[in-house]
Amino acid sequence: MSQSILLSVDPRGVATLTLNRPECHNAIDHDCANLLTAHLQTLAEDDEIRVVILTGSGISFSAGHDIAAMRRLAEADESDMRAIVQEYAQLLDTLDRYDKPTIARVQGAAFGFGIGLIACCDFAIGVTDALFGFSEVRQGVTIGVAMPYIVRAIGERAARRYMIGSERFNAGKAKRLGLLHQDVGATLLDSSIEQLTRQLLLNGPQAMRETKRLIGELEHRRIDETLMAHMVENSLRIRTSAEGREGVLAFIEHRAPDWVR
């Protein structure tokens, strides 16, 4: 029996997590969600890991929730249903709050929960012929725990159109909405991912972690004296750290900092 999630790590510390259920377009079931969460948590504890790429095998990125899993969920009692839904929520929360840069390599179509995975990644690059959509309302349900991340990515107005209307959209539209950052031809996907990865590997690992944390913290905060005092202290802490001092010295001395391998 093949693994539903494949993990590979290159010598640079770039980890690739591959949804490996091509026979069902990489639909996510309960076990797959838990395994992906476990892999992410393990990689988070490894200081050698610098970047995490999430992709799918076969022609689709992810068709969303697995049909068999949906049936089991529909037949479950409220207690079991709550536990299962909370585990799907934990996966998205883990990915969204991840302290290392994450890249969605969208090599094919994505629907429903699969779009939620993309929305939780820091960067998303997809092929031009990829399709996206939400069919949940036709099943009498909502997008569920993935909705906040998707609405944040594409905006409320677009979310109303595509979630309520069940209208599909292409990669060009996904880029204009903010779900994808780039849409490229299939032959350019890997080189585009590699170019972005190399850019990220030039950055200070600690600085990227702190920047991600601050972006999340600042998203809904009002700019006032308390916030700016916090930002001053944060800036001092980063600039006086070993990485901060090394980065500035390397820039002044026209050399690569010590984290560039």
ABEGO torsion letter per residue (X at the ends): XBBABBBBBBAAGBBBBBBBBAAAGGBBBAAAAAAAAAAAAAAAABAABABBBBBBBEABABAEBBAAAAAAAAABBAAAAAAAAAAAAAAAAAAAABABBBBBBBABBBBEAAAAAAAABABBBBBAABBBEBAAAAAGBBAEAAAAAAAAAAEAAAAAAAAAAGBBBBAAAAAAAGABABBBBAAAAAAAAAAAAAAAAABBAAAAAAAAAAAAAAAABBBBAAAAAAAAAAAAAAAABAAAAAAAAAAAAGBBBAABX
